[in-house]
Amino acid sequence: MTTASTHHACAAHKAGAAGDFALPGAEKHYPPDLELDPVHLDIDLAVDLADEACAGTVTTTVQARRAGASRLALDAVDFADVAVADPDGHPLTWDYDGQTLVVHWQTPLEAGATRRAAVTYRVAQPTAGLYFSRPSEAYPDAPWWAATDHETERARHWLPCVDQPSARPRLDIRLRADARYTILANGVEVGRTAHDDGTHTVHWRLDHPCPSYLTCFAVGDFVRADDGDFEGRPVAYFACRPHTEADLHRAFGRTRAMLAWMTAKLGTPFPFPKYYQIALPGIGGAMENISLVTWDDQYVLDPVLAHERTRAVDETNLHEMAHSYFGDAVVCRDYAHAWLKESWATYLEHVWFEDTDGDDERAYQFYRDAHAYFAEADGRYKRPIVTREFNSAWQMYDAHLYPGGACRLHTLRCEIGDDAFWSGTRDYVQRYAGHVVETEDFRRVMEAHSGRSLGRFFDQWFHTAGYPSLKVAFRHDAARGEGTFTIEQTQVDPATGGPLFDLATDVGWVADGKLCTQAVRVDRARQTVVVPMPAKPEQVRFDPLGKVLHKLSFNPGEPLLRAQLVGAADVPGRILAGRELAETGKRAAIEAVTAAYAGEPFWGVRVEWATALGKAGAEAAVEGLAAMVLHEHDPRALASVLRAAAGYRDPRIAAAVEARLAGGLPYHATAAAYEALGAQRDGAPIDTLVAAAGTEGYGGFAQAGAFRGLAASRHEDALPLLLDHVGYGATSERSRPAAVAALADIGRVQADKGTRELVVETLVDLLRDPNRRVRSAAVAGLETLRATEAVAALTAYRAPLARQEQVAVDRAVAGIRAGAEPRPAVAEKTVEDLQARLRKLTDRVGDLEARLGLDDGASASASKDGAATAPPAATAAAAAAHEGAPAGT
């Protein structure tokens, strides 16, 4: 699955190595007993889109794994008019408590024998799992559709089933609906019947084991785009109107090429009988249901959006397709091992870019994913990739599972070599197709193909929380002809349980334009590596071949960093040099990054350099970012560059952003421009933002950015405008959740008690909104406001939700209770003013250092004994006095 936030999806836990991953009271989760194993489901339902209901009979065939078994427990939440019978006449009793339907056969089964239980029921407006859309008075153009979306445990809200991945029945799905609607489901269509009442029934059959979370159907008024077939399997795309066939081909038209690449890479034919994809408004993310992938229609590309988002759509398309093997054909036995599907699907994105676009794209994907994982691990919690302890399986779907696990797979690949890695992967996919797996199954296959004992590797990378964070120093001794690397694992901390890692990588240096490397084993908290180095190196590197997941701090001095900035052959090398130079805050260093930006050929490097300047807090960075905004023209980079510029309130930034807006920008870049303008506070062009907030536009992308920009402006006109746009029917359903989030953001800094109360009351009212994304935004907004007065309303809202959604509310309530009061606008403005003064102070320090000859890396030059000489404290003190701040500030 791809969540809207994973590209990627995804509390407050007891103290310890796992941080605050789970809420107090979380238990360990294990697969269910399957003494009676569901082997087939016959789903025969009428779907009523007008009433948002379905009714009919689901017949479960079970097979006894042991003699004497007689009890079947089915997950079934809030079903009405329930009746249970054995179609073959075997006497049974049953009991239903609104959550679980328990069937007892009076005569126990023999081992291997089968029985059937037919459950007749009705479900209306289910809380989760089955979602409906229809026109309303507020939204008369809303499309007609119904579709399922289950991961992880939401099928139970409309389908009686064992709602765990280890239960994998084959499927017959008969759905009856209005004859004007298309009916899609897993598998192949095997029958179609028209009825006299204007309805029709379509029969789909899937002759492959399918867990409940991958069971899917969709009914509605869809446009269809056929795309031929792949090795005899039909390929087609669907969406609601007004999307067109051309839009669908623009978004998904590379699917068959991806199928060809993947089947060749894995050495295995595509396992399912068709490959259909359907995009629906508001369903969220993308989901790999067997042979019927669902997407949110934010991924459907018109000609403008295609310039910005084709890469992102391809990334997601490849991810969901990879699940056909990792997750659909080879199923994780339970969600403790969900990395076997999500980490693998994410890593195959890397490999697709490597094979189709070159190693620069793969390396950047690795860098980006690694830092997404670091952000979660450092900012929220650290947990093992494999863990059984959670409140809901949905919590597992985080940045640890997707990018964190993907980067570990690349580390494994580099550890054992390409031949062993890919031969082992093909063997694993072929050996376990149609079966359930755990982490140990994958490890044993990799051991068999590599000849390596991988227990320690898997223990430290998959069963232990945390990652290696390295601080590296370098000095060159010309007299001895040696280079010395000092490597420190800064994550090691006995007090917090920070683990020591064992890493196989390289140190590197460039001599005469050629990269030289030496293999090193980093297995101590601090160690020194000495390598022969007769001449002073042109560049020095740690892990220059990108073998190991790690966070790196390595500043060997500005001259070496400047050489690396433009001379490193690899994308991460240039990114890291730019980041280190930006972090110095020195004008000369930042000007070097700005100058290099103009000639940098790879878009991702430019994104990361701009981001680093956005965080530098330096006056020179303002000038550089203004130039970047004006001159960046790659649609893949433009939105990120504009967001980086939002880190500064400065007329030069505002002028550059307004100039780009005047020239026309694609949707996401326009949204980022509005955010950057809003961040200018008093200098924000409010009329521009107000006009943009009233314009819905394709996908609502730009309008959502205008809402965020208004909130960032803190302007007195922003609050009433946002209040006018959050209500049902007030504006596009695509952008209304952004208006809710923006309302909470501006409410967070309101010093006036009455205004804050109005915002809280509005968010509480929105907990009853028909749009579930709006409701979720309201929950998050109340947490943002630390609204203790809303806890009772949140508790009431929580009660009927699906378990995984209850946990999200629990986390919000925990955040409210644990958090401090929001910072009012006056305090926020004071902090921003101090940051602006500090920026100017830093620039003056840089000027003084340059005059004193301390620039260009002199402050990091090595003395005879290798110690670094620091600039005199008087420099900073003099600059501080000149700025008017006390010395020592």
N, C-alpha and C positions, 0 to 999 in steps of 0.2 A: 504494500500500500504506500502511496505517497500522500502525505497530508499537506494541507495548504501552506503550512509553515515549514515543511521539510526541505524544500528546495529554496527544505526539504523542505509532524506531527507532532512538541507533543507535550514540594508539598512539605510537608513538614515531617520528617522521618526522625526516628530516634538517633541520637548522636552515635558516631562511630564511623567506620570506614565507608559506609554507604551514604554518609551525610544525611540530607533531608529528602531522600528519594521517595520514601513511603511515609504515610501518616502513622501516628501511634496506633497500635493495635493491629497492624498488618500481619498477616499470617503467611506461612509458606504454602504454596499451591502445588498440587501434584495432579497427574492425569487421573480421570475417573476409572473405577472398576468397569470392565466391559464383559461381565459374565454372559450377558445377552448383548451381542454385538449387532448394532443396526447395519444391515447389509444392503437395504433398499428402501427408498422412500417413493411412494406414489402420491404425488401432490395434485389434488383435483379441486380447484378453487374458482369461484366467480369473483372477479375484481370489479368493484363499483367505484369509479373515480368520483362521481358526484357526491356519494355518501362517505367517501374516504374509508372504505371498508372492504373486507374480503370474507368469504364464507364458503364452507365445503368440507371435504374430508381428506385427511392425510393418513395414509396407511403405511405403517412402519413394519418392515420384515426384519426380524432378528434371528440370529443364529447363536445357539448355545456353545460357549467355549468350554463348558464343563457340565457334566451330568448333575441334575438336581437344581439347576438355575430356574427361577420362576418369576423374578421381579425385574421390571423395567421402569426406570425413572426418566421422564421426559421433562425438559425445561419448557415451560409454557406460561407466559406472563399475561394476566388480565384477559383471559379468553372468556367468552360468553357462550351460553347454550351448548355446553360440553356434553358429549355422549361418547362412550367407548364400547367397541364390540370386537370380537374375533370373527372375521369373515368366514373362517373355516369351522366355526362352531365350538371351538375349545372354550370351556367355561372360564370366566375370569371375573375378578372384582377390580374396582378402581377407585381412586381417591384424588381429589384435586383441591389444593388450598390457595389457588390464585397465582402460585409461583411454580409449583412442581406437580406434574400429573404422574401418579404412581399406579402401575398396572401389575396385578398379581394373577398369574394363571394358576388355577386350582391344581392342575396336573403339571408337575415339574417336567422340564425338557431333558431328553437324552443329549449327550454330547454330540454336537454337529447337527442336531435337529433344528428346524426353523418354525417360527410362529409369526402370525400377523396381528397387529393391533390397529384398528381403524378408529381414528379420532375425528369426530364431527364437531364443528365449532364455528364461531363467528368472532371476528376482531374488527372493531371500529376505532378509527383515529388512534392507532397504536402510538405509544410513547416513543418508540424507536424501532429501527430495523426495516420498516416499510414506510415510505414517505410519499406524500401526495402533493400534487400541484393542480390548481384549477383557477379559472377566472373568478374575481370577486369585484365588489363595487369599487373598492380602492384600487385594484389592479385588474381592470377589465381585459387586458391583453395577456394576462398570465397564461402559460400553456397548460394543456391537459396532459398529465402523466402520473404514473405511479411507478416506483422502483424500490428495490431493496438495497440496503447497505449495512453490513453486519459487523465487520471487524471491530472489536474482537468477539463479543458475546451478546449480540443484539438480535440474532435470528429468532430467539425465544419469544420475542414480542409479537410474532405473527405465525411462527412455524413450530409445532411441537417436535422437539428434537433433543438429542444429546448434544448440547451446544458447546462442544469442545473439539479441538482439531483431531484428536485420536479416533473419534467416531466418524467414519467416512463411507456412508452408503452411496450406492449408485442411485440415479434419479430418473423418474418419469414425471414430467410436469405438464399438467393439463390446465390451461388457464382460459377462462371464459370472460369476455368483455365486449363492449360495444364494437360492432363490426368495422367502424371507421378507424379503430385504433390498431396500430402495429403491436404484436405480442412477441417478445423475445425472451429467451431463457437459455440456461446452460445446454450444451450438446447440439444435437441435430434435430431439425424439424422432421417429424415422422407422420404427422397427420393434421388435418384442418377440416373443421366441420362448421357449416353455416346453420343458424337456427332461425326459426320463424319470428322470434321476438326482436330481431335486429342485432343479435349478438353473434359472436362466433367463438369457437374453441380451437386453440392451437396446442398441439401436443409436441413437446420437446423431450428428447431422451439423451441422457448422458451415461454412457457405459464405461465410466471410470469412477473410482472412489472419489468422493467429494465431501469434505468437511462442511459443516453448517455455515462457517463464515465465508465460504466461497460459493455458496448456493445463491443464485441470482435470477431475478426476472425484471423486466421493464415493460410497461404497457403505456401507450400514448400516441399522440399525433406527432409523428416523427418524419423528418426529411431523411432520405437514405442516399448514401453515395457508395456504389459498388466499386471495388478496386481489384477485380479479377480474383485469382486464387493463388495460393502458395502450395505447391506440390499437392494439388487436388483439394486443398482446404479453402473454402470461400473466405474472402477478406472483404469486410464492409464496415461503414461508419454511419452513425445515426446522431441526430440532434433535434432539438425543438426548433421550430420556426421562430424568428425570421432567419436563422442561420441557413446557409445555402450549401449545395453540393460542392461548390467551389471552395467555400470556407473549410469544409471537412477535408477535402483533398489537400488544401494548403496546410492544414494542421497535421494530418495523419498519413499523408501520401508517401512517406518514406518507410511505412510499416513493412512492406514486403522485402525491401532491402535489408531491414533489420532482422527479419525472420531468416533470411538467407545467411546473414552474418552469424547469427546466434547458433543456428543448427550446425554450421560448419565449425564454429569455435568449440562447441560442446560435443561435437561428434555424435549427435543424437537427433533423430527425426523429431519434428514438432509433435508433441504428445496428444494433441486434442483435435477434434474434427473441424473446427472453424476458428477464425479469429475476428470477432466482432468487437467494435468499440462504440460506446454511446456516451454523449456529453449532455448533461442535464444541469439546469441552473440551480445553484445552491446545494447540490448534493455533497460538495466538498472534496477536494483532493482528487485522487484517482485510486481505483481498487481493482485488483487482479482477479476478479471472479473467473472461474474456469470457462474459457472460450467466450466470455462476454465481459469485457473490461468497461467499468463505468468511470467517467471523468466529470468533474465540474466543467461547465461550459466556459469558464474563464480561460480555458486552454484553446478554445476554438479561435482560429486566426482569420481576421480580416486582413486586407493588404497592408494596412498601417501596422497592426500589431505583429504581423509576421516579421517585420524588420527587427523588432526588439526581442521577440519571444520564441522564435523558431528553435533556437538552441535549447531553451528550457523545456519546450514541448517534446523535442527529440529525447532529451534526458529522461523525462518522465515516461515517454513511450517505451524506451528501452528498459527502464526499471520495471514497469508492469509486465512487459513481455518476459523479462528474466524470471519473474515469478512463475511462469508456466512450467519452468523446471524447478526452481528453488522456492517451494511453497505449495505449488499446485500438484505437480507430479511427485515430488519428494516433500513430504509434509512433516513439519516439526511436531513431535509427539505432544508437546504442550508449550505454552508461551514462555517458559523459562528459557527455551532454546530458539526463540523467535529470531535471533541473529542469523540462524542458518538460512532464513529466507530474506530478511530485510537487509542485512549487511551484504549478503551475496548480490542481491538485486542492485544495491547501491554501487558495489564494486564493479559490476559489469558495465555500469555507466562509464567508469574510468577506462575500462578496457575497450569499450566501443569508441570512445574519443581517441584512444591511443591508436587503434587500428585504422580508423577512418580519417582523422584529422591530424595525427602526428603526436609525438611525445610531449610537445609543449602543452597541448590541451589536456592530456592525461595528468601531467605534472601539476598543472594549475588546478584541476579537479581535486587532486590529492591535497594540495595546499589549502584550498577553500574548505574541503570537508574536514580536514584536521582542525582548522581553526574554528569551525562551527562546533565541533566536539569540545575543544578546549574552552570555548565560551560557556557552554553548559556546565562542564566539569568544574570550572573555576567560579562561575557565578551562581550556580544553584546547588549542585550535588555531584558527588562521585559515587558510582556504583559499579559492581562487576557487570560485564556484558551478559554473563549467564547468572541469573538469580531467580530464586523462587519466591522471594519475599516482596509482596506488593499488595496494595489494596484492590486494584483492578488490573487485569492484564493489559488494559489500554495504556497504563503508565509506562509499560516497557517501550512504547513507540516514541522514542525520544532521540536526541542527538547522539547518545551513546550507541543506540541500536543501529541507526542508519550510517552516518559518517564515521562514528567511532569504530564500529565493527568493520566497515569497508577498509579503513586505513590499516587495521590489524591484518586483514586478509592480504593486503599488499606487502606488509612486513613479513608475513609468512611466506609469500611468494619469493621475496628476496632472500629469505633465510634458507629455503630448500632448493631454489633454482627453478627456472621456468619449466624445464622438462618434467621434473617430478610434480610440480604444482599442477600443470595442466593435464598430465596423464592421470594424476590422482583425481582431479576434478571430474574428468570424463568418466572414470571408473565409478566414482561416487554417484553421479547422476544416473548412470545406467544400472548400477547395482541396486539402488534404493528407489527407483521409479515405482510408484504404486505402493510405497511403504511409508511408515513413520520413522523418524530419525531423532537422535539426540546428539549432542556435541561429541560424545565419545565415538560415535560411528564415523563422523567426519575425520576425527583425529587419527583413528586407526587406519583409515584408507590412506591418509597422507603419510603416515609412518611406513606403510607397506610400499609406497611408491618412492619414498625418499631414502629409506634405510635409516632414518633418524628416529631417535627417541624424542618425542615432542611433548611429553608430559609437562616438563618445566615450562616450555614455551606457552602451552595452553593455560597452565596455572597462572602465569604472570600476566598474560594478555587478555584472557577471557574469564578467569575466575577470581581475579583480584581487582579491586577498585583503584583507579588512578592511572597515570601515564608518566613517562619520563620527561622531566623538565630540566633542561641542561643549560648550565652557564659555562661557556668556554672562553679561555684566554689564550693568547699566543705571544710568543716572543722569539725573535731570531738572534742567534749568537753568531755573528760573522766570523769571529776568531775561531770558533770550533766548527763552523759549517753545519750548524744544527738548528732545527726549528723545534720548539717545545710547545705542545698543546696541553693545557691543564683543563680537565673536564670534571665538572661537579654536577652530581645529580641533586638538584635543589629540592626535589619533592620528598627526599628521604627525611623523615621526621618520626622518631619513635613515639613522640607524644600524641601525634594524630594518626599514626599508623601508615604514614606515607611510605610506600614500598620501595625497595631497591630493585632496579631492573638489570637484566643481563642482555646487552645489546650487541649485535654484530653489525658493524658499519665500517666507515673509512674516514680518515682525515685526508685533506687534499691541499695542494698548492699549485700555483701556476708558475712555471719557469719557461722562459723563451716561448711564451704563447701556448704552452701545452699543459694540460691538467695532469698532474701526477697524483697518485693515491697510494695510501698504505692502509691495509686492513687493520682494524683495532677491535678489541673486545672490551666494551665498557661494562664492568661488573662490580665496581666499587663506588662508594659514595663520592670519593674524590681520587682522581688518578692523573698521572702525567704520562704523556706519550712524547718520546723524542725521536725525531726522524732526521736522516741526513739531508741537509739543505745547504749546499755550498754557497749559493748566491741568494741575495735578498729576494724573497718571492714577490711576484706581481699581484697575486691574490692568495688568500688562505681561506680554507673552507672546512666545515665539519659536515659529514654525511653529504658530500657533493653529488652523489648518485641517487639520493632520495630513497634510501632503503628502509628507513625506520621511522615509525610514528614518534615524534617528540616535539616539544616546544623548545626553541633555541634562543638564547641570548648570547650574542657573539659580536663584540665590537673590537676588531683588531687595530683600530685607528683609522682616521678619516682618509689618509692616502690609499690604503688598501681597500677601504669600502668604496671609494670613488672609482677605483679601477674595476671593482666587482660590479658596480652599478651599471656600467656600460659594456663591460668585457665578459661577464659570466655568460657561458653558452646556454645555461639552463634557466628556465623561468623562475623557480624558487630562489636561485642565487641572486638574481637581479631584484626580486621582491625584497628579500631579506636585507640587502644592502641599502635599498631605499628606505626601508622601515627604520633601520639603525641610524641612518643619517638624519631622518626626520625627528627621531626621538632625542637627538642632541639639542634640538631647538636653536642651533646656531644658524645665523643667516647664510654663511658661506655653504654650509652643508645642505640647507634647504634649497638654496639657489642651484646647487649641483643637481638635486633631484628634479627641480623644475626644468632645468636645461635638458636633462636626459629624457624627460617625459616627451618632449617635442619629437625626439627621434626614436622612441621606443616602439618596436613593431608589434608587440603582442598586447592585445586589449586588456587581458587580465592583469598584467604587470601595471599598466596605467591605472586600473581600478585600485589596486592595493597601494600604489604610491599616493594617489589622491586621498585614499582613506587615511593613510598615515599622516599626511599633511593636515587633514581635518582634525586629527587628535593632537597635533604637535603643540598647539597653543602658542604659536610664534607669529610675530608680525610678518616675517618674510613668507610664511605659509599663506597668508591672505593674498598677497600678490601672486604667488604661484597658482593658487586655486582659482583665482579670477581668470588667469590666462588659460588654465585647463578647461574651465567652463566654456570659454569662448571658442576654443580650438578643438575640443573633442567632438568627433563626428561618428564614431562607431556606436550604433544603437545598443550594442551589448554593454557598453561601458558608460553611456551618457547618464543614465539615472543614478548610478553609484557615484559618479563624479559630482553631480548636483547635490546629492545627499551629503557628501563629504564637505562641500562648501557651506552647508547649513550649520557647520560647527562654529561659524564666525558671524558676528553682527558687525557689518562693515559696509559702507556705501559702495565700495568697489565690488564686493560680492553681489550686492543687490543690482547694481548696474549691469554686471555681466549676465546674471540670471534673466533679468528683464529683456536684455538684448536677444538672448537665445529664445525666449518665449515669443518675442515679436517675430522671429524668423520661422516659427513653427517647429514643434517637437512632437514625437510620437507619444503615445498615451502614458506609459510609465515614466518617461522622462518629464512629461508635463506635470505629472503628480509630484515628482521629486522637486521640480522647480517651484511649485506652489509651497511645498514644505520649506524649501530654502528661503523663500520670500517671507513666509510667516515667521521664521526664526529671526528675522531682522527686527522684530518687536516694533518699536516706534517708527522704524523706517520701512515697515511692511506696506505695500500698496493695497490697502484694504479694499478699495473699489474693485481691483482686479480679482482678489480672492472671493469677494462676495458674488461677483458675476460668475466666476467659475463654479462656486458652490451651487448655483442655480441651474447649471447645465449638466444634464445627465451623461450624455455621450456614450460611446461604445464601451460596454463592459463596466461602466461606472468608475474606471480607473482614475481618470483625471479629477473627477468630482470628489472621490475619496481623498485624493491628495489636497484638494482645496479645503476640505473639512479639517484635515490635519494641520494645514497651514494656518487656518483661522484660529485653531486652538493654540498653536505655537505663538501666534501674534500677541495673545493676551489682550487684544483690543476690546474695548467696551461693547462694540457692535457684534462681536463673535458669539457671545453667549446666547443672546436672543435668537440669532440666526440658527445656531445649532439646535436650540430647543424647538424651533419651527421645523427642523428636518428629521427629527428622530422618530416621529409618530408614524403609525401604520398608514400608508398611502401618501405620506408627505413627499417622498422622492423615491428613486429607484431602489428596489430591493437589493440590488447588487452593492450599492454604496451606503445604504442606511446603517449597516453595522459600523462602518467607519465613522459616521456621524455620532453614533453612540459612544464609541471610544474617544472621539475628540471632545465630546461633552464632558466625559469623566476627566479628561486631561485638563481642561480649563477649569473644571470644578475643583480640581485638586489644589489650585493655587488661589482660590477665592478667600480673601480675609473676612468678607462680610458673612456673618453666620446665616442670615436669611437666604442669601444667594446659594450658599452651599446646601442648605436644607432643600431648596427648590431642585437642585441637581440630583440630590439623593432621592427625593420623592419621585422625580421623573424616571430615574433608573429602576426604582422599585416597581413602578407601574409597568415598565417595559419587561419585567419578568413574566408578564402575561401576554406578551406580544405573540402573534401567530408565527412569526419568523424565528426559527430556532437559532439562527446565527445572531439575530438581534438579542435574543434572550442570553446567549452566551456572552455577548459583548457587555450586556448590562451586569452580569455576574462579575466579569473582570473589572468593570468600571467601579462597582461598589468596593471591590478589594483595593483598587487604586486610591479611592477616597478614604480608605480605612473606616468605612461607615458602620460603626458598631451598632447604630440604631437600626440597621437593615438586617441584622443577623436573624431575627425572628422571621422576616419575610423570606430570606434565603433558605432557612430551614424548612419552611412550608413549601417553597418552590421545589426543593430537593426531593421531597417524598415520592412523587410518582415517576421520577426519572429512571432511565436505565442505570445499572450499577456504575458503569464507567463514567457516566455524566454526573452521578451523585458524588463520586470522588473528586471531580473538578470543583464542585460546589464546596465540598469539605475542605479542599485546599484553599479556596478563597476565604472561607470563614476563618481558617487557621491563620491566614495572612492578615486578615482584619484584626484578629485578637492579638497577634504578635507585633503588629506594626506600630510605628509612632504616628503622631498626627501629621497630616500632609503639610508640606512647607508652603506658606502663603506666598503670594506674588511679590510682596515687598522684600521678603528674604531672598527669594530667587533672583530678583533684580540686583540686589546687593552682591550676591555671589557672582553674577555675570559681569557686573562692573569691575569687581576685583580681578576676575579672569582677564578682562580687557587690559587693565593696568599691568598685570603680570606679563601679558604678551609683549607689551611695549618695553617693560623692564628687561625681559629676556633678550629682546632685540638690542637694547643698549649694551647689555653685558657682552653680547657677541661683537658689537662694534669695538668696545674697549679691548676685548681679547685680541681682535685683529690688529689693533694699533700696537699692542704690546707684543705682537709676534707669536701669539698663542693659538692662532687658527691653523687650519690645514693639518690637524692631527698632532700638533706639537704637544698638546696636553696629554696625548697618549703615547708619546715617544718613549722608547726604552732607554734607561740608563745602562751603564756597564753591567750592573748586576741584574738587569732585567726588570727593575722596579719602575713603575710609571711615575712621572713627575706631574704634579697637579698644578694648576694655575694658582697664583697667589690669592689668598682670601681678600686682599685689599681690592682686587678688581671688582668682585661682586659687591663689596661694601661701598665702593665709590659709586658704582652704578645705582645702587639702592638709594644712596644719599642724593644723587642727582635727580632721581625720579621723585624723591620726597617720601620714600618709605624708610622705616628704620633699618639700620644695618642689621644683618642677620635674618631678615624676613625671607 
